[in-house]
Amino acid sequence: MQIENEKEIVQILENGGVIAYVTDTVWGLGCLPNNEKAVQKIYEIKKREAQKPLILMSNEIHNLLDFVAPLPKQACKLIKKYFPGALTLVVKKSKNTPDYITSGMDTVGIRIPDNKVFSRICEIIPNHVLATTSANLSHQPSAKSYEQAYENMNGLVDLVIKDYGYECQGLESTVCGVFDEEVKIFRQGAINILLD
């Protein structure tokens, strides 16, 4: 699939900009993870508390492996079963994940959304990974449509990308952590985790 303004999207991100886009769950905001100023900009746009980390999203799991410590078996099982999809997996991070993304924590959330527009954005950008959060002001409902995302974010972000008919479900991802093979659900969202 092709989306309009592909060159513009890459330029915006390389210049420290922030974009809004559709995913399979709710609309997201993102920037390149290696740009601290851009990450800071996301916190300012959302009026987000500094102790709330961002997550890393991509279109392929191998793009995210550099950012995490070697994955426990249980994490690999969940990845096989639920990626791409509405699961955010919290695992130990590697030294490649900056503290400014994880609010100084030693863990990071990773996710592969099941959405063709988001997937295409990842294909065209440097390193294929975005530091992300939902496209709304803190403590406000998540945007569930292009119109809502545009209303929330127009004038605050550099670009709100069209959804090309690939809409989101409107329910946030389930957030689940795996530490030493122990699985912990932090937020029940769009999928129910079934453990063997």
N, C-alpha and C positions, 0 to 999 in steps of 0.2 A: 504494500500500500504506500501511496505517496500523500504527503500533506502539504498544504500551501506553506509559504514562507520558511522552507526548511533552512535556507542559508541564514535568514534573519534570526531564527531560533538559535542556531549555533553561535552566531555573532553576539546575541544578547547574553547568552550564558558565558561565553568566553570573556565578555566585558564585565562580568560580575553582576549580571541581571538576574531577575526572578521571573519565572513563567507560571501560569496556571493551566491545568490540563485535566482531562477526564481520566478516571481509572475505572476498574470494575466495581469499586465500592462507592466512594464519594470523590468529589473533585479535590485535586491536590495542588500544592504550591511547591516549586522546586528550584534548586540552583546547583551548580557544580560543587561537590563536597570539599574540593581543595581550596575553595575561595572563602576565607573567613569573613570578609566584608559582606559577601552575598548572603552567607548564613545569618549574619547579624541583621541584614536587611529583612530577612524573613521574620525574625523575632520582632523587629520594629513594626512591620506591616501588620502582624497578627496581634501585637501587644501581648506577646507570649511570655510567660514566666521563664526566667533564665534556667530554672532547674528542670524544665521539661525538655527532654532530648528530641532531636529530629530522628527520622529513620532513613535508611538507604534503600533505594528501589532501583531495579533494573529489569531488563527483558530476559536475562539469562542468569542462572545461578553462578556460572563460572566468573561473571563480571564482579560478583560480590565477594568471592572467596578471599581476595587479598585483604579485605577489610575485617575479616573475622579470624579468631583463633581456630585451630583444627576442630572440626565439628564433632560433637558426641554422636554415637550411633543413633540415639533417639531423635536427634535433630535431623539427621540424614533421612530417617524414616518419614518424618513429618514433611520434609521437603519433597520427597518422592511422591507422597500421597496428596499434598495440598498445593504445591507450586506448579504452574502459576495459579493464583487464586487469592481468596480473601483471608490469608493468614499472614500476620506479622510475627516473625520468629525472633525472639530476643536471645542472643548468645554472647559469649565472651568476645570482645573485639580484639583485633590485632593492633600493632603499633602504627599501622597505616591509617587507622581511623582517628581523626583529630578529636581532642577533648571538647572543642567548641561545638561539635555535632552532638556529642553524647552527654552534655552538661557535666563533664568531668567523671562520668561513671565508667566502669570497666566493661560495660556491656553495650551492645548496639542492636537495634531492631533492623531486620532485613525483610524484603518482600518482593515478589514478582507478580504484579497485577496481571489479570487475564483480560487485557484490553488492547485492541490492535493499534489505536492511536498512540497510547502510551508506549507501546512496544516500538513503534516507528520512531518516536522521539528519542528513545534510548539508542536505537540503531545509528542515528545520525550525529549524536553528540560525542565529544571527547570522552574516552574511557567508559562510556555507556552506563554511567551511574548518576543518579540524582539524590541529593540530600533533600528530604521532603517532609511535608506535614499537610494537614487538610486546608482547603482554600476558604477559610472563614476567620473572622476575628475570634480571639480566645473567648470561650464561654458562650459563643453564639452557635446556632445549629450549622452543621456541615452543609456545603453547597451540593445539591443533588442534580443540578441541571446547568447547562451553559448560561442560561439567563441569570440564575442565582449566583453563579461564580462571577459572571461579568458585573453584576450589581455589587457584589461584595468587594471585588478586587480591581475594577476599572479605575485607573488613575493611581493605583498603589503598586501594581506589578507592571512589568515591561510589556507583557503580552498575555492575553487569554486566548488559548488555542481552541479552535472549534472542535466539536466532538464527532463530526462527520457521521452522525447517526449511531455511533457506538456509545450508547448511554450507560450510566452507572446504575447499580442496584439501589443505591441510596442508604445502605447499611454499612457501618464501619467494619473494618477487618477485625477478626478475632486476634487478640495479642496473647502470645504464649511464650514462656521462657523455658529453655532447657539448660540446666546446669548440672554437670556430672550425672547425666542420664535421668535426672529428676525433671519432670515436666510440670510447669506451673501456669495456670491460666490467669492472666492479668486483666483481660477484658473479654467478655463474651460478645462476639460480634456475628458476622454473617455466616460463619461456619461453626459447626459443633465438632470439636476434636474427639475422634474415637481412638483410644489407645489400645494396642494389642495387649 
